[in-house]
Structure formats: structure tokens, C-alpha cells
Amino acid sequence: MINENLTNSTTMDAEKSELVITRTFNAPRELVFKVWTDPEHLKHWWGPKGFALDITKFDLRPDGVFLYRMRSEDGFEMWGKFVFREISAPEKLVYINSFSDEEGNTVRAPFSPIWPLEVLNTLTLSETDGKTTITHRGGPINASEEERKRFVEEFESMKQGFGGTFDQLDEYLARA
């Protein structure tokens, strides 16, 4: 359950095609970083509500890959991957996120032929009084103008999606 005393904000920089989400969790930074970077934790909260996460590869190092399958209750499947760029425990994680096939090849999103192939994400974590604030910034790279525009058009949907994922993280941290 979300603690109403904790902050939760979203900003959208359409000019930069960047979505910025900030959320504060009632947990220490080391724990929050661990549940983002340990597949045994990640599989319990990452992804849209109602989807199970199967992790087929997790190599936490620069150029390492996190390859996963998300499966809905009705059997719909999507594959995705992170390619890690920078890992600075426990304050920063930079990765490129893409949809993929089960071998890890980058593919188009199943919901849009003009969704950007790659989204660069920077996750920063700061701690105050035992609470961790995450700032998650994401925007398309190597994208056409049409792909950038599509990304910006979906800010509200992404805000809702990350909100649900962060709700799951909040619930998981309360049990961890």
C-alpha cells in the first residue's frame, strides 16, 4: 500500500521527449537498489500489474543484459530487455530498455509500429531519514521524429504503468 506521506510526482519534458518520475519509498537506499538489481527480488514486483515476470538472463555489469518475459493471466506474452550502461551502487543505474524476442534481439513494440526501439533510462536513488527517493528519467535514443512524438503521446499511459509497477515495488519493500 502506498504511504500517503511519501512523495510521488511525474514531470514530462516533451521537448526532450523525456518522462521523469519521482517516488519516495519507506526503505533504505541499499535495499531499494538491491531489489532493482537482484533477479530474486526483481521478479516479484517488476512489470505491469497482472503480469508474471520470467527472467531468462540477468548479467549486472556494463553491457550486461537483463532478458525477461512478461506474461498476462490470459496468456499474452511480451519479451523485453535492459542493456546496462552504468551501475553505481547504490545511487545510480543506467540502462537501455527495448522490446525483444526470446533470444534478446531488439524488436518493435507489440502495440505500435512507431514506438522507439530503444529508451535510455537513468535511475537515481537518494536517501533521507531512511526513506529513498527514486528519480527515473527515460527517453528515446536513436529515434526518428515520429517515434519521439509517439513516445511523448504515451506519457500519460507510461505514468500509469510506472505508477502500478512502483505500487508493486512499494508493497514488496514493505515485506522485504
C-alpha positions as CSV (number, residue, x, y, z in Angstrom):
1,M,0.0,0.0,0.0
2,I,1.2,3.5,-0.8
3,N,2.2,5.5,2.2
4,E,0.4,8.8,1.6
5,N,3.1,10.7,3.4
6,L,5.6,9.8,0.7
7,T,6.1,11.9,-2.4
8,N,5.1,10.8,-5.8
9,S,5.5,13.1,-8.9
10,T,5.7,12.9,-12.6
11,T,7.0,15.5,-15.0
12,M,7.1,15.4,-18.7
13,D,9.6,17.2,-20.9
14,A,8.1,16.9,-24.3
15,E,10.8,19.0,-25.8
16,K,13.4,16.4,-24.7
17,S,11.0,13.5,-25.2
18,E,11.8,12.6,-21.6
19,L,9.5,11.2,-18.9
20,V,10.6,11.9,-15.4
21,I,9.0,10.1,-12.5
22,T,9.9,10.7,-8.8
23,R,8.7,8.5,-6.0
24,T,9.8,8.1,-2.4
25,F,9.7,4.8,-0.6
26,N,9.9,4.0,3.1
27,A,13.0,1.9,2.8
28,P,16.8,2.5,2.9
29,R,18.6,3.1,-0.4
30,E,20.7,0.0,-0.2
31,L,17.6,-2.2,0.0
32,V,15.8,-0.3,-2.8
33,F,18.9,-0.6,-5.0
34,K,19.2,-4.3,-4.2
35,V,15.6,-5.1,-5.2
36,W,16.2,-3.3,-8.6
37,T,19.4,-5.3,-9.2
38,D,18.8,-8.8,-7.9
39,P,16.7,-11.0,-10.0
40,E,15.4,-12.9,-7.0
41,H,13.8,-9.7,-5.8
42,L,13.0,-8.1,-9.2
43,K,10.8,-11.0,-10.3
44,H,8.4,-10.2,-7.5
45,W,7.5,-6.7,-8.5
46,W,8.8,-5.5,-11.9
47,G,6.2,-5.0,-14.7
48,P,2.6,-4.2,-15.2
49,K,0.0,-5.4,-12.7
50,G,-1.4,-8.7,-13.6
51,F,1.7,-9.9,-15.4
52,A,4.1,-12.6,-14.2
53,L,7.8,-12.0,-14.8
54,D,10.2,-14.8,-16.0
55,I,13.8,-13.8,-16.1
56,T,15.9,-15.8,-18.6
57,K,19.2,-13.8,-18.3
58,F,20.5,-11.3,-15.7
59,D,24.1,-10.0,-16.1
60,L,24.5,-6.9,-13.9
61,R,27.6,-5.2,-15.4
62,P,28.1,-2.6,-18.1
63,D,26.9,-4.1,-21.4
64,G,25.3,-6.9,-19.4
65,V,21.7,-7.9,-20.3
66,F,18.6,-8.5,-18.3
67,L,16.3,-10.5,-20.6
68,Y,12.7,-11.2,-19.4
69,R,9.3,-12.3,-20.4
70,M,6.1,-10.8,-19.1
71,R,3.0,-13.0,-19.3
72,S,-0.5,-11.9,-18.5
73,E,-3.1,-14.0,-16.8
74,D,-4.8,-14.7,-20.2
75,G,-1.5,-15.9,-21.8
76,F,-0.4,-12.7,-23.7
77,E,3.4,-12.6,-23.7
78,M,5.9,-9.8,-24.3
79,W,9.7,-10.0,-24.1
80,G,11.9,-7.2,-23.1
81,K,15.5,-6.4,-22.2
82,F,17.7,-4.0,-20.4
83,V,21.3,-3.4,-21.6
84,F,23.1,-1.9,-18.6
85,R,25.3,1.1,-19.3
86,E,26.3,2.2,-15.8
87,I,26.0,0.7,-12.3
88,S,27.0,2.8,-9.4
89,A,25.7,1.1,-6.3
90,P,23.6,2.2,-4.5
91,E,22.9,5.6,-6.2
92,K,22.6,5.1,-9.9
93,L,21.6,2.6,-12.6
94,V,21.6,3.5,-16.3
95,Y,20.2,1.1,-18.9
96,I,18.7,0.9,-22.4
97,N,15.2,-0.8,-22.4
98,S,13.8,-2.4,-25.5
99,F,11.2,-4.9,-26.5
100,S,12.8,-8.1,-27.7
101,D,12.2,-11.6,-28.9
102,E,13.1,-14.6,-26.7
103,E,16.7,-14.6,-28.0
104,G,17.2,-11.0,-26.9
105,N,17.1,-9.4,-30.4
106,T,15.5,-5.9,-30.3
107,V,12.1,-5.8,-31.9
108,R,9.2,-3.4,-32.4
109,A,6.8,-3.0,-29.6
110,P,3.7,-5.3,-29.9
111,F,1.4,-2.3,-29.6
112,S,2.9,0.2,-32.0
113,P,5.0,0.1,-35.2
114,I,6.4,3.6,-34.4
115,W,7.3,3.0,-30.8
116,P,11.1,3.9,-30.3
117,L,13.3,0.8,-30.5
118,E,15.5,2.0,-27.6
119,V,14.7,4.0,-24.5
120,L,17.6,5.3,-22.3
121,N,16.7,5.2,-18.6
122,T,18.6,6.7,-15.7
123,L,17.5,5.7,-12.2
124,T,19.0,7.7,-9.3
125,L,18.4,6.9,-5.7
126,S,18.9,9.3,-2.7
127,E,18.2,8.7,0.9
128,T,16.9,11.0,3.7
129,D,15.9,9.8,7.1
130,G,15.8,6.1,6.0
131,K,13.5,6.9,3.0
132,T,14.7,6.5,-0.6
133,T,13.7,8.8,-3.4
134,I,13.9,7.3,-6.8
135,T,14.1,9.6,-9.9
136,H,13.5,7.6,-13.1
137,R,14.2,9.5,-16.3
138,G,13.6,7.9,-19.7
139,G,13.6,9.0,-23.3
140,P,14.1,7.5,-26.7
141,I,17.5,7.3,-28.3
142,N,18.4,6.8,-31.9
143,A,14.8,7.6,-32.7
144,S,13.0,9.2,-35.6
145,E,10.9,12.4,-35.0
146,E,7.8,10.2,-35.5
147,E,9.0,7.8,-32.8
148,R,9.8,10.6,-30.4
149,K,6.4,12.1,-31.0
150,R,4.7,8.7,-30.3
151,F,6.7,8.4,-27.1
152,V,5.5,11.8,-25.9
153,E,1.9,11.0,-26.8
154,E,2.1,8.0,-24.4
155,F,3.4,9.9,-21.4
156,E,0.1,9.5,-19.5
157,S,-0.1,5.8,-20.2
158,M,3.6,5.3,-19.1
159,K,2.9,7.4,-16.0
160,Q,0.1,5.0,-15.1
161,G,2.2,1.9,-15.9
162,F,5.2,3.1,-13.8
163,G,2.7,4.0,-11.1
164,G,1.4,0.4,-11.0
165,T,4.9,-1.0,-11.1
166,F,6.1,1.3,-8.3
167,D,3.0,0.4,-6.2
168,Q,4.1,-3.2,-6.5
169,L,7.6,-2.2,-5.5
170,D,6.2,-0.3,-2.5
171,E,4.3,-3.4,-1.4
172,Y,7.3,-5.6,-1.9
173,L,9.6,-3.4,0.1
174,A,7.1,-3.5,3.0
175,R,7.6,-7.3,3.1
176,A,11.4,-7.4,2.2
